[in-house]
Amino acid sequence: MASYLEYVIPLILLISLNFTATKAQSLSYQYQVCSTNKFTPNSTYQTNLRTLFSSLSSEASNSVEFFNNTVAGTKTNPSDTVYGLFMCRGDIPSDLCSQCVGNGTQRLSTHEDCSTAVAAVVYYDQCIVRYSNRSFFSVVTMSAGYVLPSPINMTNQESFKRLVYDTLNKTADDAADEPTGDKKFATRETNIDEYQKLYCLAQCTPDLSLRDCRSCLESLINSDLPRCCAGTQGARVLYPNCVIRYEIYPFYRSLTSAPAQPPTAKSGENKKGRSRTIILVVVPIVILVTLCTFCYYFLRRRARKTRKSLLRENFGEESSILEGLQFDLATIKVATNNFSHENKIGKGGFGEVYKGLLPDGRHIAVKRLSTSSRQGSVEFKNEILLIAKLQHRNLVEFLGFCLEEEEKILIYEYVPNRSLDYFLFDTQQQKLSWYERYKIIGGTALGILYLHEYSRLKIIHRDLKPSNILLDESMNPKISDFGLARIIDIDQNRAETDRIVGTYGYMSPEYAMLGQFSEKSDVFSFGIIILEIITGKKNASSYEPHYVEEGLMTYVWRHWKNQTPLSILDPNMKENYFQTEVIRCIEIGLLCVQENPNIRPTMADVVSYLNNHSLKLSSLQEPAFYLHGIDKKVVMQEGSSSNISGNSSTPFSVNEMSISKFYPR
């Protein structure tokens, strides 16, 4: 009976999914947002709007998938100018696109809420139609959005959420990578289990740049989706410039064409001859392939038994979640040219780091555990278990690990010279613009928020600093190095340790002096990072433990009290910044480094402050100048295996893993 069901159940699912996919293609209205500002009926603006609607409908009927147009007002009345566009979903046929745009313009021109609105947007499953009295072309609009979660939750919510997040981000990358002007549309599917698949879609208006498209989709995936739809069987997040959707059924059309049908035989004799040929050729091939497959499976199974036993020895019950992340040692040796000196790019307390190239073209960084590092062995297990559970876009891409009798290896994507520390403080590096700095602040905040609130367990990083924030080609930040991270219960406010680890200058006072850490410890570190990003100055105490006359916090606080906050800005930014954003970020940074952890904001507060400038911030108190009041040598010696003395001006890390020496390429 069981073997029978193995064939019947997939067949039933396939039939039902195909039926659902067919049904899903009908036109489906979702939502509309219409401005409360109204124009006068029968005015010039309304005439121009009708002209615009006519042009949109006309273009849609000509098999156009995206079109924007401007109907200009007169010289004496430029305010009558109307801007509009439509975008059809990238997989739908032209007739459905035309029908959708026609319905959209009709709805906007006749609906009681929209018929006299100066701006509006309407969402269908198959298209977006939008107009306004202000130009919005090539500009990201993060308002007038709409979210629609499925009413049904998945049973395996945590693993499903990780799968959704990972797949949506890869889909978003595919969509954003298309050149400006081309269709920025992508779909992906991946297996949930043996019988179910996940289907994802992402799309931007083609007028957006790669960076703006990815930023728009990033906001939907990182911000809107976790708040509305975590763990549900499906969801849509729709904004004027970008949309995402995922389901457990195929809701989009396949973009690949069906294979051509073979020619029909002309006679019964030809059919018999062809059948005989097929039997003589195909059957031996099938038998050979089956035998090869069996041998391969048998050998793989024997190898897997050895790996499974090693996993169980090192990770116990949690080994089952790690099986899919294993690399074999032979692959890593080939990728790194047998760990050659030429491929060596760094060395830390953990061991040596090598760059490599996998057969599929991916560049990797390989952390090879030193056999003499007992502490490194603990961090190895810590980091694998944490990152395997996270797999989050704002965390560094963890590809896997290799575990052999004599080898413990971690494998990451390779991001050479892409740390925030490098961009901020390397004198040879071209400095970041304010736009990029503000983007890094916001992206890092979202990453830490995920650790604190959106992961299954609350995770305290304990070593947040610019060198542990990596930047991709689009300057999206990724938090890295989870060797020191700790898991605490969601309802647990804080934890304590006798072994203080981290990096001097980024540790909160309660952690440095008492060993107490919580999410507010990470908030403190994030506050220091904000101030370093704004000033372009490294916190003096992070590399000069003996120097406490005026650290970065003292410097920033003095200018804040003197009402000269803009004097602290990195001069490399020149005049290209928004004063309100800069001043708000300075204030948020100072809030994060308050001495009392109870009055520091949470990361959820920080993200809200960054996204909504109308929110009033708490009153500021003097930051934690805690280095004046403690014996620095005590802090340095606790939990440190380093021989650096209290009078050294060498860059100092309390933990042996926090500093790596990188070799020039």
N, C-alpha and C positions, 0 to 999 in steps of 0.2 A: 504493500500500500504506500509506504514511504517513497519508494523509488518512482511509483506512478505519479505521486504528487509533485516530485521534482520537475517533471515535464509539463504537467497540467497547469500548475500555478503560474509559471512564467508566461504560458500561452494565454491564460485568462487575463493576466495583467497587461500583456502586450495589446490584446484586443481592446480592453477597456481604455488604455491610454491613447490608442489611436482614435477611438471614438471621441474621447475628451478633447484631443488635439483638434479634430475636425470641428467640434462644437465651439471651441474657443476662438475660431476665426471670425465669428459674426461681430458686427459693429457694437461696441459697448461703451456708453457714456460713463465717466467716472466722477468728475467734479469740475466746478468752475469758480473762479475768483474774479469779482467785478468791483472796480473802484467805487467808492462812495462819492467821489467828485463827479459831477454830472455836466454834460454840455446841453445847450439849448436845443430843443427839437427843431428840425428844419433849418438848422444853422449850416454854415459852410463846413464846419467840422464834420457834421453828420453826412453831408454830401461827399466829402473826401473819404470818410470811413466806408461808405457804400462802394466807392470806386476801388478802395483797397480790397474789400471783400471780393469784389468781382475779379480783381487781378489774381487773388489767391486761388479762388475756385478755378479760374481759367488755367493757371499753371498746373494745378493738381490734375486736371483732366488731360494734360499733355505728358503724363508719366513722369512728372517731376516729384522727387521725394522731399526736397527742402527748397524753400523760396522765401526771400524777404524783399520787401518793397517799401518805398516811401512815397506818399502822396503829399506834395508840398503845398503849404498855404501860400497866400499872396505875400508880396513884399511888405505891404502895409499891415498884414495880419499873419506873421509867421507862426503864431500859436495855433493856427488851424492845421498845421502839418500833422499827419498821422503816419506812424511807423507800425509795420505788421509783418508777421511771418507765419509759416506753418512748417511742421516737421512730421513726416510719417514714419512709423516704425520701420526699421530697415529690412524686415522680412516679409512685409505684406505686399500683395500684388497691386498694380497701378489702379485697377478699378476700385478696389477697396480704399485705397488712399484718397482717390477723388471723392468717393462717397463720404468718407470721414471728414474731409475738409469742407465739403458742401454742408454737411450737417452742423459742423462747428460754426461756420460763419452764419448760418441760419439761426442757430441757437443764440449766438451773441447779439444778433441784430433784432431779435424778437422777444427774448426772455425779459420779464419785467424788471429783474435786478440788473440787467446788463444793457438794455437797449439804448440807454442814454449815458452810460458810463464812459469816462474819458480813457479808461484803460481796463483791459480784461484778459483773462486766459482761460481756456477750456481744455480739459483733459479727456481724451478717449483712450481706450487700450491701444488703438491703432494710430492716433495722431495727437498733436498739440497745435492749437491755433491761438495766436496772441496778437494783441495790438496795444498801442499806447500813444499818448501825446508827447512822449519823450523818447529819444533814440535809445535803444537798448541792444543794438546789434554788436556782437563780439564782446559783450559785457556779461559777466556771471551775475545772475539774480538769485539770491537765496531767500526769497520771500514768496508768498502766494503758493506754497507747496501743499502737498496732500499725501497722506500715508493711509494705506489700507492693509491691515494684517489679516491673515486667515483666522477664523474663530477657533480653529482646532490646533492644539499644541502637539508637538512630537513627544513620544515617550522618552527617547534618549536625547533630551534637550541639550546637554552640555556638548556632547560630541557633534550633534547636528549643528549647533551654533558655530562651532569652530569650522566645520566643513563649509557652511554657508558663507562665513566671513572670508575664508581663504579663497573659495571659488569666485565670489563676487569681486574680490580685489583683482584676481587674475583676469576676470572678464573686463573689469574697468580699465586695466592696463592695456588690454587688446583694443578696446574702443578708443582710448585716448591716443594711442600710438599712430592712428591714422593722420595724415597731414591735414592741416587746416583747409577746409573746402571739400574734403572727401567725406564720405559717409562715416561718421564716428559711431559705429554700431558693432556690437559683438555679442555672441552667445556662447555658453559653455554648458556641458553636462558632465556629471561625475557620479560615481556609484555611492549610494548611501549604505546599502547592504547588497545581499545577493539578488534581491528582487526589486529594489527601489533605486531610482536615480534622482539626482537633484538637477534642476534646469535653471540656469541663470541668464539674465539679459542686462546689458548696460548700453546706454546711448546718450550722446551729447548733440547739441545743435552744431552743425559743421562749421559755423563761423567762429567757434572757440579755438584758442590755441591748445596745444598739447597740455601745457601746464594748467591752464584754466579748466579744461575738461576734466583732468585728473583731480584737481582741487575740488571741483563741483561734485564729482562722484565720491570723492573721499569724505566729504561732509555728509553725504547721504548715508554712506556705509558706516562711518565712524560715529556719527551723532544721531541722526534720525532713526536709523534702523535699530540700534540697541534700545532706544527709549520706547519704541512702539511695538516691536515685532519679534523680540528675542525668543527663540524656541518655537515659533509658530510654523505651521506647515507651508506657509507661503506668505508673501508680502509684496506690495508695490510702494515705492516712494517716488513721487512725481514732483518735479520742479520745472520752472520755465525753460531752463537750459539743459537739464539732464534728468534721466530717469534710471531707476534700477528695479528689477523684479526677480523674484525666485519662486519656484513652485516645485512640487514633487510629481508633476505631470508635464508633458511637453506642450507648452502653451504657445510656442512660436513655430514658424514654418522652417523646414530644412532649407538651407541656402544652396545645397548641392543638388545638381540635376540628376534625375534617374538615369541609370544606364540604358543604352539602346537595346531594344528587343532583338534577339537573334532571328535571322530570316526563317520563314516557314518552309519546311520540306515540300518539294513538288510532287513526290510520289512515295508510295508505301515502300518501294524497294530502297530508295534513298534513306528513309527513316530506319529501316532494318540495318543497313550498312553502317549508318552513323551510330546507332545504338551499340553494335558489335565493337566498333572502334573505341567508343567511350569506355565500355567494359574492360577491353584489353589494356587500355592506357591508364584509366583512372583507378581501377581496383588495386593494382600493384602499388601505385603511388600512395593511396589511402593506407594500405597495410604498412608500408615503409614509414610513413609519417606517424602512424599510431605507435609503431615499435620505438621510433626515436623519441617520441613524446613520453612514452612509458619509462625509457631509460633515463631521460633527463629528469623526469619527476622523481624517480627512485634515487638518483644521485643527489638531487636538491634536498630531498627529504632527509637523507643521511646527514648532509651538511647542516640542515636546519636543526636537527636534534642536538648537535654540538653547540650551536648558537643559543638554542633555547636553554640548555643546561647552564651556559655561562650567564645568560640573562637572569635566570632564576637565582643563581648564586649571588649575583650583585644587586638585584633589584627586587627579589622576592615576588610578592603577589602583583606588584605593578609592572612586572615584565611584559605582560600581555599587551599593554598599550604601546610598547616600544618596538615590537617586532618589525613593523613596516619602515622603521627609520634606520635599519642596519645597513652598513656598507661592508663589503669584504675587504680585507687588508690588501689583496692583490690589486684591486681597483685604485686604492689610495696610493699605493706605491707607484703605479704607472702614472697617475695624475701628478704626483710631486717629483717625478724622476727619482724615485727611491729616496725621498727626503734629502735631496741634494742640497749642498751648501748654497748653490746659485738660487734655489727656490726659497731659501730661508728669509723671512721678512720680519722676525721679531723674536723676543724672548722675555718671559715673565716668570713669576713664582710658580705658575702652573707647569711650564715647560716651554718647548720651542714651537714657533708658529711658521708654517710653510704655505706658500701659495701653490695652487695646482689647477689643472684643467681636466674636467671630466670628459668622457667620450662624447657626451651630448652637447659639448660646447660651453657648459657652465663653468665660470671661474669660481674657485673655492679657496677658503682659508682653512687650514688644517691645524688644530691645536693638538699637539702630541704630548701626552702626559709624561712628565719626567718620572722614571721608576723610583727615584729617591724622594719624591714629594708625597708624603703621607697626607698632608693637607690637601694637595691637588686631587688626590683620589676622592676625598669627600666632596670637593667642589665639582668634580666630574659628575658624580651621581646627582648632586643638587641641580646642576645646570640642565642635565638631560631631562630629568623629571619635570622641572618647571617649564622649560621652553616647549617640550613635547605637549604639555597641557595647554599652553597659551596659543602658539601659532597665530599671532596677531599682526596686523599690517604695520602697526607702529612699533613692533619689536623686530629686532634683526632677524633676517631669514635664517632659521636653523634647519639645515638640510638633513642632518643625521649624525650617526656616530659609528665607530668601529670598536668592537670589543673582542680581543683575542686573549690567549693565555698571558702573553707578555706585552700587550699593547692596549692602551686606552686612548681613543682619539675622538675629538669633536670636529664636525665639518660644518662650515658656514658658507654663505655667499661671500665672495671676496670683494671688498669695497676699498681699494687702495686710496690712501690720502683723502678720506671722505669724512673724517670725524669733525665735529663742531669745533673742537679744540684747535685743530689744524687751520680751519678757516678763520677763527677769531684771532689767534695769537701767533701764527707763523708770519714773520715779517716779510717773507717773499711772496706770500699769497695775496691775491687781489681780494679786498675786503667785501663783505656782504652788504647788499643794499638793505634799507629798512624793510622793504616789502618781504625780502627773504628772511630777515631776522624775526619779523612778526609772524611769518608763516611757521618758522621753526618753534617759536614760543608756543603757538597754538597747537601744533602737531604733537609736540612733546607733552603738553598738558593732557591731550586726549589719550596718549599712550599710558601715562601714569594713572589717569582716571580708570582706564581699563584694568590695570593691575589691582587697583584698590577696590573697584566696585563691580566690574562686569565679568571678571573671571570667576570661576566656581568658588575659589577660596581667595581671601584677601592676601595679596602678595606685597611685601615691603622690599624694595630693591636694595636699599642700604648703601649703595655706592653710585648715586646719580652725580654725574659731572660731565663737562663737555666732551671729554675723550671717550665717554661711553654713550654718546649720541652720534650715530652715523647718519650721513645724509646721502640720499640717492641722487641720480642725475637731475631730478627736478627739485632738489632741495627739500624733499620730504624727510622728516626726521624719523629715525628708528632707534629705539632704546636697546642697548646691547649689554653683554656681560652680566649674566645672572648667577655667577658663582657665589656671590654673597647674599643672594636674595633669601628671604624667609617667608614661609606660609604661616598665617595666623587665621583663626576662625573669623568668619564674617562679623559676628557680634562681639569679638574681642577688641578692646580699645587699645591695648598695648602689650608688649612682652619685654622681658629683660634677659640680659646675657652677661656673663662674667668676662667674655672675650669680646672686646670692642674692636670691630673691623670696619674698614672704610677708608676714606681719604681725608686727610687733615684739611680743614678749611671748608668742607662741605657737610661736616657732621653737625647735627643740632646739638645744643648745649646739654640737653637732658640725656642724650645718647653718649656724648663724649665724656661726661662726668659721672653718670649714674648707670650707663648701660641700658637705659630704657629706650626702646624704639617702637614706633607706631607709624601710621600713615602720615602723621604730622612731621615725622623725621624726614620723609621724602619731600614733603611740602617745603621744609626748610632748605633742603638741597636745591630744589627747583627754584626757590627764591634767589639763591646765590647765582644760579645759572642765568636767570632773567637779567640780573644786574650786570653780569659779565657780558651778556649779549648786547645790552644797551651801551655800556661804556667801552667795550673792547678791551677792558682791563681784567687781568686775572686777579682773583682774590688773593691778596698778598700772603695771607696765612696758609694758603693751600700749597705754597712752595717755599715759604720762609717762616718756619714755625717760631723762630726767635723774634721775628719782627712784628710788633703789635701796636706801634705808635699810631698808625692810621691805616687800617685795613680797608677793604672795599666798602663794607657796610658803613664804617665811620665816614668815609668820603662821600657816599651817596646821601647819608642822613644829614650831614652838615649842609649840603647844597639844598636839600629838601626844606630844612628848617629856615634857610636863608632865602627861600622862595626863588632859587635859581636852578630848578631841576634840569633845564635844557643844557646847562653848562657841563653836565657829566657825559654828554653824548660822545660817542666815538667820532672823532673829526672826519673819519673816512666816509661817513654818511653824508657829509656836506648839508645841503638844504633839502634833499629829497626824502622828506618824511612828513607824517601827519603829527602835528604837535599833540593833539588830543590823544592819539593812540600811544605815543611815546610816554606822555605824562601818566596815563592810566597804567601802562605796564610798569613804570617805576613804582607807582603806588602799590600795585599788586605784588611786585617783588619785595617791597618793604613790609607789606602785610605778612608775607610768607616767612620772613625771618624774624618775626616777633619772638621775644625770649620765652614767653608763656605759650606752650603748645596749644592750650585750650582756646586761645584767641586767634591762632592762625586759621586761615580758611581751609576748607577741604578742597580736594582737586575738583570736585563737582562745582563748588563755589567759584573756583578760578576759571573753569571753562565757561560758566555763566557770565562772569565778569568780562571775559574776552569777547563773548558773542553778543552781549547786550550792554551797550555803553550807557543805557539809561538806568541800570541798576546802581544804587548807591553803595559805595564801599564803606566798610567799618572805619572808625577813626584810628589813626596810626599812633603807636607808641614807639618809644626808642627801641631800635633793634637789639639783638642779643650780642653785645660785645663781651662774650663770655671768656675770651682768652685772657683778659686782664685779671680774672679772678681765680684762675686755677693754675696748678703746677703743670706746665707743658710737658715736662719729662715723664710725669705719671701717665698722662694720656698716651704719650708715644710708646711707652714700654708695655702697656696693657695689650696682651694678645699679639704682640709683634715679634716676628722672628728676625727682624732686620737689625743690623748693627749700627744704624744711623744714629748719631748722638743728637742731643737736644740743641746743640749749637751749629749743626750742619745747615747749610743753605741749599743742599741737594733737594730736588723735588721729592717730597715725602709722602708715603702711603703707609697707614697703620697696618694694613694687611699686605702680605707679600704678593698678592695677585693684582693689586690695583694699578700698578705701573708697569708698562711694557716698554722696552727699549727697541725702537724700530730702526732698521738699517736702510740706508739710502738705496734707491733702485738704480 
